[in-house]
């Protein structure tokens, strides 16, 4: 069974993450996403992409268990850079990517959604970056993209507390475009994608090139530094304790070292 399903209808490509129960973003899923994006880009069937998750969640985070197989800081830094590169590919993709968020977009799941160009969510979705609860930090450019949408003060609050906000709160803060009730999200996303797909593809491509110019020149430096510090933090005792506690479903006992 495919870990990401690709279906195209009426010039809309639907990418569905299929990794129950949480749609956790393993390196295999991220690599498969990269592969399918390349396939879509080379083809001529789609003008817009919808990214969604099957089951209860959009994506509840990165695959934490996979982290335990790594040993060196350089390995963690490489993991972060790989994710950052593919999420950057989404952000600079020649077609718009719509994130359809239900259930939860946490950690890597939110970082993936933030790389998309438009975010629609259910009002009760849980949205946040809980990495600090595990003694680690975001590694897929979350520290750089979140402030863009919610401002520095709210980004500090969300990341340092590790507490999620609701989809409705995310809408009020500008993190998602619009929110809907559970049964209305899919149709709303379909209608939005249809409106975009009705436009001229050359025009779409040029808009996708132009809007990123509004981003600051500091972004590339920021994500590079994030990957470095992501690798650095994984060498700490607290990171090992936090990840172990998460896997063992217990409270972490941080020693601040």
VEXSEDO-54029 format. One record per residue (C-alpha): residue in one letter; x, y, z. Coordinates in Angstrom, 2 decimals, decimal comma. Example, Ala and Ser with C-alpha at 12.3 -4.5 7.8 and 13.67 -1.06 7.14 Angstrom:
# VEXSEDO-54029
@rest: A; c1: 12,30; c2: -4,50; c3: 7,80
@rest: S; c1: 13,67; c2: -1,06; c3: 7,14
# end
This chain:
# VEXSEDO-54029
@rest: X; c1: 0,00; c2: 0,00; c3: 0,00
@rest: X; c1: 1,29; c2: 3,47; c3: -0,93
@rest: X; c1: 2,24; c2: 5,78; c3: 1,96
@rest: X; c1: 1,07; c2: 8,73; c3: -0,12
@rest: X; c1: -1,73; c2: 8,40; c3: -2,64
@rest: X; c1: -1,86; c2: 10,60; c3: -5,76
@rest: X; c1: -5,10; c2: 11,13; c3: -7,65
@rest: X; c1: -5,84; c2: 13,84; c3: -10,21
@rest: X; c1: -9,30; c2: 15,09; c3: -11,12
@rest: X; c1: -10,36; c2: 18,24; c3: -12,98
@rest: X; c1: -6,81; c2: 19,62; c3: -13,02
@rest: X; c1: -6,44; c2: 19,17; c3: -9,23
@rest: X; c1: -3,82; c2: 16,74; c3: -7,85
@rest: X; c1: -4,80; c2: 15,26; c3: -4,49
@rest: X; c1: -1,89; c2: 14,02; c3: -2,37
@rest: X; c1: -3,12; c2: 11,98; c3: 0,61
@rest: X; c1: -0,75; c2: 10,89; c3: 3,38
@rest: X; c1: -1,67; c2: 7,33; c3: 4,39
@rest: X; c1: 0,34; c2: 6,32; c3: 7,44
@rest: X; c1: -2,04; c2: 5,50; c3: 10,31
@rest: X; c1: -2,67; c2: 6,23; c3: 13,04
@rest: X; c1: -0,98; c2: 9,66; c3: 13,14
@rest: X; c1: 0,37; c2: 10,15; c3: 9,61
@rest: X; c1: 3,75; c2: 10,76; c3: 11,23
@rest: X; c1: 6,28; c2: 12,13; c3: 8,76
@rest: X; c1: 9,00; c2: 9,53; c3: 8,39
@rest: X; c1: 11,93; c2: 10,13; c3: 6,07
@rest: X; c1: 10,29; c2: 7,66; c3: 3,65
@rest: X; c1: 7,08; c2: 9,71; c3: 3,54
@rest: X; c1: 8,99; c2: 12,95; c3: 3,00
@rest: X; c1: 11,05; c2: 11,33; c3: 0,20
@rest: X; c1: 7,86; c2: 9,96; c3: -1,40
@rest: X; c1: 6,30; c2: 13,41; c3: -1,24
@rest: X; c1: 9,35; c2: 14,79; c3: -3,05
@rest: X; c1: 9,05; c2: 12,08; c3: -5,71
@rest: X; c1: 5,35; c2: 12,75; c3: -6,33
@rest: X; c1: 5,85; c2: 16,51; c3: -6,50
@rest: X; c1: 8,47; c2: 15,96; c3: -9,19
@rest: X; c1: 6,04; c2: 13,70; c3: -11,04
@rest: X; c1: 3,30; c2: 16,34; c3: -10,89
@rest: X; c1: 5,68; c2: 19,09; c3: -12,02
@rest: X; c1: 6,85; c2: 17,09; c3: -15,05
@rest: X; c1: 3,28; c2: 16,24; c3: -16,06
@rest: X; c1: 0,62; c2: 18,52; c3: -17,43
@rest: X; c1: -2,46; c2: 17,17; c3: -15,66
@rest: X; c1: -2,65; c2: 19,51; c3: -12,66
@rest: X; c1: -2,82; c2: 23,25; c3: -12,00
@rest: X; c1: -3,19; c2: 23,02; c3: -8,21
@rest: X; c1: -2,35; c2: 20,50; c3: -5,47
@rest: X; c1: -4,35; c2: 19,55; c3: -2,38
@rest: X; c1: -2,30; c2: 17,99; c3: 0,43
@rest: X; c1: -4,32; c2: 16,07; c3: 3,02
@rest: X; c1: -4,13; c2: 13,22; c3: 5,52
@rest: X; c1: -6,19; c2: 10,05; c3: 5,63
@rest: X; c1: -7,92; c2: 9,05; c3: 8,87
@rest: X; c1: -8,05; c2: 11,14; c3: 12,03
@rest: X; c1: -5,21; c2: 13,57; c3: 11,33
@rest: X; c1: -3,55; c2: 15,74; c3: 8,72
@rest: X; c1: -0,24; c2: 14,85; c3: 10,39
@rest: X; c1: 0,47; c2: 14,66; c3: 14,10
@rest: X; c1: 4,21; c2: 15,25; c3: 13,67
@rest: X; c1: 7,52; c2: 13,81; c3: 12,60
@rest: X; c1: 8,28; c2: 10,14; c3: 13,22
@rest: X; c1: 9,92; c2: 10,44; c3: 16,65
@rest: X; c1: 10,74; c2: 6,73; c3: 16,84
@rest: X; c1: 12,86; c2: 7,12; c3: 13,72
@rest: X; c1: 14,98; c2: 9,68; c3: 15,57
@rest: X; c1: 16,15; c2: 7,05; c3: 18,04
@rest: X; c1: 18,03; c2: 5,22; c3: 15,26
@rest: X; c1: 20,35; c2: 8,20; c3: 14,79
@rest: X; c1: 23,47; c2: 8,76; c3: 16,87
@rest: X; c1: 25,51; c2: 11,78; c3: 15,79
@rest: X; c1: 24,59; c2: 15,47; c3: 15,73
@rest: X; c1: 25,54; c2: 15,52; c3: 12,04
@rest: X; c1: 22,91; c2: 12,84; c3: 11,33
@rest: X; c1: 20,19; c2: 14,91; c3: 12,98
@rest: X; c1: 21,36; c2: 18,02; c3: 11,13
@rest: X; c1: 21,19; c2: 16,10; c3: 7,83
@rest: X; c1: 17,68; c2: 14,88; c3: 8,70
@rest: X; c1: 16,58; c2: 18,46; c3: 9,34
@rest: X; c1: 18,20; c2: 19,76; c3: 6,14
@rest: X; c1: 16,54; c2: 17,06; c3: 4,03
@rest: X; c1: 13,11; c2: 17,95; c3: 5,42
@rest: X; c1: 13,83; c2: 21,66; c3: 5,02
@rest: X; c1: 14,86; c2: 21,20; c3: 1,39
@rest: X; c1: 11,70; c2: 19,34; c3: 0,44
@rest: X; c1: 9,45; c2: 21,76; c3: 2,33
@rest: X; c1: 11,27; c2: 24,60; c3: 0,55
@rest: X; c1: 10,49; c2: 22,83; c3: -2,72
@rest: X; c1: 6,80; c2: 22,97; c3: -1,78
@rest: X; c1: 7,01; c2: 26,66; c3: -0,86
@rest: X; c1: 8,64; c2: 27,48; c3: -4,21
@rest: X; c1: 6,61; c2: 25,02; c3: -6,29
@rest: X; c1: 5,27; c2: 26,36; c3: -9,62
@rest: X; c1: 1,75; c2: 25,24; c3: -8,65
@rest: X; c1: -0,17; c2: 26,32; c3: -5,54
@rest: X; c1: -0,37; c2: 23,74; c3: -2,75
@rest: X; c1: -3,39; c2: 23,81; c3: -0,45
@rest: X; c1: -3,11; c2: 22,14; c3: 2,97
@rest: X; c1: -6,41; c2: 20,61; c3: 4,09
@rest: X; c1: -5,98; c2: 20,29; c3: 7,86
@rest: X; c1: -8,24; c2: 18,18; c3: 10,04
@rest: X; c1: -7,66; c2: 16,53; c3: 13,41
@rest: X; c1: -4,15; c2: 17,77; c3: 14,07
@rest: X; c1: -1,18; c2: 19,44; c3: 12,42
@rest: X; c1: 1,55; c2: 19,17; c3: 15,03
@rest: X; c1: 5,33; c2: 19,43; c3: 14,89
@rest: X; c1: 6,50; c2: 18,34; c3: 11,46
@rest: X; c1: 2,87; c2: 18,22; c3: 10,38
@rest: X; c1: 2,46; c2: 21,94; c3: 11,02
@rest: X; c1: 5,85; c2: 22,65; c3: 9,45
@rest: X; c1: 4,62; c2: 20,84; c3: 6,33
@rest: X; c1: 1,35; c2: 22,79; c3: 6,33
@rest: X; c1: 3,22; c2: 26,09; c3: 6,75
@rest: X; c1: 5,28; c2: 25,30; c3: 3,63
@rest: X; c1: 2,01; c2: 25,14; c3: 1,66
@rest: X; c1: 0,62; c2: 28,30; c3: 0,09
@rest: X; c1: -2,92; c2: 28,16; c3: 1,47
@rest: X; c1: -4,22; c2: 26,47; c3: 4,62
@rest: X; c1: -7,84; c2: 25,51; c3: 5,26
@rest: X; c1: -8,60; c2: 23,76; c3: 8,56
@rest: X; c1: -11,37; c2: 22,46; c3: 10,74
@rest: X; c1: -12,27; c2: 24,82; c3: 13,58
@rest: X; c1: -11,40; c2: 22,22; c3: 16,24
@rest: X; c1: -8,11; c2: 21,03; c3: 14,73
@rest: X; c1: -5,09; c2: 21,01; c3: 17,06
@rest: X; c1: -2,27; c2: 23,08; c3: 15,60
@rest: X; c1: 1,14; c2: 23,60; c3: 17,17
@rest: X; c1: 4,84; c2: 22,86; c3: 17,56
@rest: X; c1: 5,19; c2: 20,65; c3: 20,68
@rest: X; c1: 8,88; c2: 19,77; c3: 20,22
@rest: X; c1: 9,97; c2: 21,56; c3: 23,41
@rest: X; c1: 7,88; c2: 19,08; c3: 25,39
@rest: X; c1: 10,31; c2: 16,42; c3: 24,19
@rest: X; c1: 13,42; c2: 18,42; c3: 25,00
@rest: X; c1: 14,06; c2: 19,14; c3: 21,33
@rest: X; c1: 13,30; c2: 21,98; c3: 18,90
@rest: X; c1: 11,53; c2: 22,24; c3: 15,53
@rest: X; c1: 13,80; c2: 21,18; c3: 12,68
@rest: X; c1: 11,82; c2: 21,56; c3: 9,43
@rest: X; c1: 11,93; c2: 25,41; c3: 9,37
@rest: X; c1: 9,16; c2: 25,80; c3: 11,96
@rest: X; c1: 11,10; c2: 28,46; c3: 13,89
@rest: X; c1: 11,37; c2: 30,52; c3: 10,71
@rest: X; c1: 7,94; c2: 30,10; c3: 9,11
@rest: X; c1: 5,73; c2: 30,40; c3: 12,18
@rest: X; c1: 6,73; c2: 34,02; c3: 12,98
@rest: X; c1: 5,82; c2: 34,97; c3: 9,41
@rest: X; c1: 2,20; c2: 34,08; c3: 10,06
@rest: X; c1: 1,61; c2: 34,84; c3: 13,74
@rest: X; c1: 4,36; c2: 37,34; c3: 14,58
@rest: X; c1: 7,36; c2: 36,89; c3: 16,86
@rest: X; c1: 5,55; c2: 37,19; c3: 20,20
@rest: X; c1: 2,96; c2: 34,53; c3: 19,43
@rest: X; c1: 5,61; c2: 32,30; c3: 17,85
@rest: X; c1: 7,66; c2: 32,48; c3: 21,06
@rest: X; c1: 4,54; c2: 31,58; c3: 23,06
@rest: X; c1: 3,54; c2: 28,65; c3: 20,84
@rest: X; c1: 7,02; c2: 27,15; c3: 20,55
@rest: X; c1: 8,24; c2: 27,71; c3: 24,12
@rest: X; c1: 5,07; c2: 26,34; c3: 25,76
@rest: X; c1: 4,62; c2: 23,56; c3: 23,21
@rest: X; c1: 0,87; c2: 23,97; c3: 23,59
@rest: X; c1: -1,37; c2: 23,67; c3: 20,51
@rest: X; c1: -4,01; c2: 26,16; c3: 19,49
@rest: X; c1: -7,33; c2: 25,40; c3: 17,82
@rest: X; c1: -7,97; c2: 25,80; c3: 14,13
@rest: X; c1: -10,25; c2: 28,71; c3: 14,96
@rest: X; c1: -7,50; c2: 30,44; c3: 16,96
@rest: X; c1: -5,09; c2: 29,77; c3: 14,12
@rest: X; c1: -7,50; c2: 31,51; c3: 11,75
@rest: X; c1: -7,70; c2: 34,54; c3: 14,06
@rest: X; c1: -3,90; c2: 34,68; c3: 14,23
@rest: X; c1: -3,45; c2: 34,37; c3: 10,46
@rest: X; c1: -1,88; c2: 30,91; c3: 10,55
@rest: X; c1: -4,70; c2: 29,39; c3: 8,49
@rest: X; c1: -6,80; c2: 31,15; c3: 5,86
@rest: X; c1: -10,22; c2: 29,87; c3: 6,87
@rest: X; c1: -11,84; c2: 27,28; c3: 9,16
@rest: X; c1: -14,85; c2: 25,03; c3: 8,71
@rest: X; c1: -16,86; c2: 22,43; c3: 10,57
@rest: X; c1: -15,68; c2: 18,82; c3: 10,22
@rest: X; c1: -18,12; c2: 17,86; c3: 7,48
@rest: X; c1: -17,57; c2: 21,02; c3: 5,44
@rest: X; c1: -13,78; c2: 21,12; c3: 5,04
@rest: X; c1: -13,40; c2: 18,71; c3: 2,13
@rest: X; c1: -16,01; c2: 20,44; c3: -0,01
@rest: X; c1: -14,60; c2: 23,90; c3: 0,79
@rest: X; c1: -11,12; c2: 22,79; c3: -0,26
@rest: X; c1: -12,49; c2: 21,21; c3: -3,44
@rest: X; c1: -14,28; c2: 24,44; c3: -4,37
@rest: X; c1: -11,18; c2: 26,55; c3: -3,71
@rest: X; c1: -8,99; c2: 24,22; c3: -5,78
@rest: X; c1: -11,56; c2: 24,32; c3: -8,57
@rest: X; c1: -11,56; c2: 28,12; c3: -8,66
@rest: X; c1: -7,77; c2: 28,16; c3: -8,98
@rest: X; c1: -7,72; c2: 25,35; c3: -11,56
@rest: X; c1: -10,07; c2: 27,41; c3: -13,75
@rest: X; c1: -7,35; c2: 30,04; c3: -14,18
@rest: X; c1: -4,61; c2: 30,17; c3: -16,82
@rest: X; c1: -1,65; c2: 27,95; c3: -15,93
@rest: X; c1: 1,01; c2: 30,40; c3: -17,23
@rest: X; c1: -0,56; c2: 33,06; c3: -15,03
@rest: X; c1: -0,60; c2: 30,71; c3: -12,04
@rest: X; c1: 3,08; c2: 29,86; c3: -12,59
@rest: X; c1: 4,09; c2: 33,51; c3: -12,62
@rest: X; c1: 2,17; c2: 34,36; c3: -9,45
@rest: X; c1: 3,92; c2: 31,44; c3: -7,75
@rest: X; c1: 7,27; c2: 32,97; c3: -8,74
@rest: X; c1: 6,43; c2: 36,50; c3: -7,67
@rest: X; c1: 4,94; c2: 36,25; c3: -4,18
@rest: X; c1: 8,06; c2: 34,64; c3: -2,57
@rest: X; c1: 9,95; c2: 37,86; c3: -3,32
@rest: X; c1: 8,04; c2: 39,34; c3: -0,38
@rest: X; c1: 9,97; c2: 37,11; c3: 2,03
@rest: X; c1: 12,97; c2: 38,51; c3: 3,85
@rest: X; c1: 16,56; c2: 37,72; c3: 2,89
@rest: X; c1: 17,17; c2: 36,38; c3: 6,40
@rest: X; c1: 15,05; c2: 33,25; c3: 5,86
@rest: X; c1: 17,74; c2: 31,08; c3: 4,26
@rest: X; c1: 20,19; c2: 31,97; c3: 7,01
@rest: X; c1: 17,55; c2: 31,16; c3: 9,62
@rest: X; c1: 16,71; c2: 27,68; c3: 8,35
@rest: X; c1: 20,42; c2: 26,84; c3: 8,01
@rest: X; c1: 20,97; c2: 27,85; c3: 11,63
@rest: X; c1: 17,89; c2: 25,90; c3: 12,72
@rest: X; c1: 19,23; c2: 22,69; c3: 11,18
@rest: X; c1: 22,57; c2: 23,22; c3: 12,94
@rest: X; c1: 20,95; c2: 23,79; c3: 16,34
@rest: X; c1: 18,51; c2: 20,92; c3: 15,75
@rest: X; c1: 21,51; c2: 18,62; c3: 15,37
@rest: X; c1: 23,21; c2: 20,20; c3: 18,38
@rest: X; c1: 20,23; c2: 19,84; c3: 20,73
@rest: X; c1: 19,88; c2: 16,14; c3: 19,99
@rest: X; c1: 23,22; c2: 15,56; c3: 21,69
@rest: X; c1: 21,83; c2: 16,76; c3: 25,02
@rest: X; c1: 20,74; c2: 14,55; c3: 27,90
@rest: X; c1: 17,37; c2: 16,30; c3: 28,00
@rest: X; c1: 16,68; c2: 15,45; c3: 24,36
@rest: X; c1: 17,38; c2: 11,77; c3: 25,02
@rest: X; c1: 15,13; c2: 11,88; c3: 28,08
@rest: X; c1: 12,37; c2: 13,75; c3: 26,25
@rest: X; c1: 12,27; c2: 11,38; c3: 23,29
@rest: X; c1: 12,37; c2: 8,33; c3: 25,57
@rest: X; c1: 9,54; c2: 9,74; c3: 27,67
@rest: X; c1: 7,46; c2: 10,37; c3: 24,56
@rest: X; c1: 7,93; c2: 6,82; c3: 23,30
@rest: X; c1: 7,29; c2: 5,35; c3: 26,78
@rest: X; c1: 4,21; c2: 7,62; c3: 27,24
@rest: X; c1: 5,38; c2: 9,17; c3: 30,50
@rest: X; c1: 6,24; c2: 12,64; c3: 31,74
@rest: X; c1: 9,75; c2: 13,81; c3: 30,91
@rest: X; c1: 12,18; c2: 14,53; c3: 33,76
@rest: X; c1: 14,41; c2: 17,27; c3: 32,36
@rest: X; c1: 17,69; c2: 18,08; c3: 34,11
@rest: X; c1: 18,48; c2: 21,19; c3: 32,05
@rest: X; c1: 21,54; c2: 19,67; c3: 30,42
# end
